[in-house]
């Protein structure tokens, strides 16, 4: 099993969350987040922490079950979409966009190619996020007694002061686990919305190219 391809996918997905299809390398470098995560991702992280401070009992069975069912459905939909997208890409005649054939069409060819790459990468990344969320939420269902314990920040700080370090480590690990689950879920929703808007813009632009006299 080659995990390098998965690593490359995650890197490309991170890139395409802030890079546009028409950006040059210099523009991409300027847009590159200084703190690794984008502003939207940092907002999600903060929200994940705050939500899990408020919801101290974790995620209940019904919530986990509904989300797992929904994500499983999305995995099938995205795989079908990716296959259709690749079929569409393979039927595009890129020869008319070659620099030697048409200088004017060359930038359009670059945008079109980057659009297919970006859409495919983000769609595959959503599949990976779905699988990760399904696994994490399944662990919540399987180990409910351990992963759905109440975490009260006041009790955690009290145990730190009383040198109960084992309890504190378990509480921190559980808090991080819940925050990661929430982060992945919200990131999935935001990327899905962004991808939907991107596909809409592309399809509408293709429709608008058709001029009826």
FENKAZI-V37329 format. One record per backbone hydrogen bond with DSSP energy under -1.0 kcal/mol. CO is the residue of the C=O (numbers start at 0). NH is the residue of the N-H. If there is no record, write none. Layout:
[[CO,NH] [CO,NH]]
//
This chain:
[[2,6] [3,7] [4,8] [5,9] [6,10] [7,11] [8,12] [9,13] [10,14] [11,15] [14,17] [14,18] [19,22] [23,27] [24,28] [25,29] [26,30] [27,31] [34,36] [37,41] [38,42] [39,43] [40,44] [41,45] [42,46] [43,47] [44,48] [45,49] [46,50] [47,51] [48,52] [49,53] [50,54] [53,55] [55,150] [59,63] [60,64] [61,65] [62,66] [63,67] [64,68] [65,69] [66,70] [67,71] [68,72] [69,73] [70,74] [71,75] [72,76] [73,77] [74,78] [75,79] [76,80] [77,81] [78,82] [79,83] [80,84] [81,85] [82,86] [83,87] [84,88] [85,89] [88,91] [91,93] [93,96] [94,97] [97,101] [101,105] [104,108] [105,109] [106,110] [107,111] [108,112] [109,113] [110,114] [111,115] [112,116] [113,117] [114,118] [115,119] [116,120] [117,121] [118,122] [119,123] [120,124] [121,125] [122,126] [123,127] [124,128] [125,129] [126,130] [127,131] [128,132] [129,133] [130,134] [131,135] [132,136] [133,137] [134,138] [135,139] [136,140] [137,141] [138,142] [142,146] [143,147] [151,155] [152,156] [153,157] [154,158] [155,159] [156,160] [157,161] [158,163] [159,162] [162,164] [163,167] [164,168] [165,169] [166,170] [167,171] [168,172] [169,173] [170,174] [171,175] [172,176] [173,177] [174,178] [175,179] [176,180] [177,181] [178,182] [179,183] [180,184] [181,185] [182,186] [183,187] [184,188] [185,189] [186,190] [187,191] [188,192] [189,193] [190,194] [191,195] [192,196] [193,197] [194,198] [195,199] [196,200] [197,201] [198,202] [199,203] [200,204] [201,205] [202,206] [203,207] [206,209]]
//
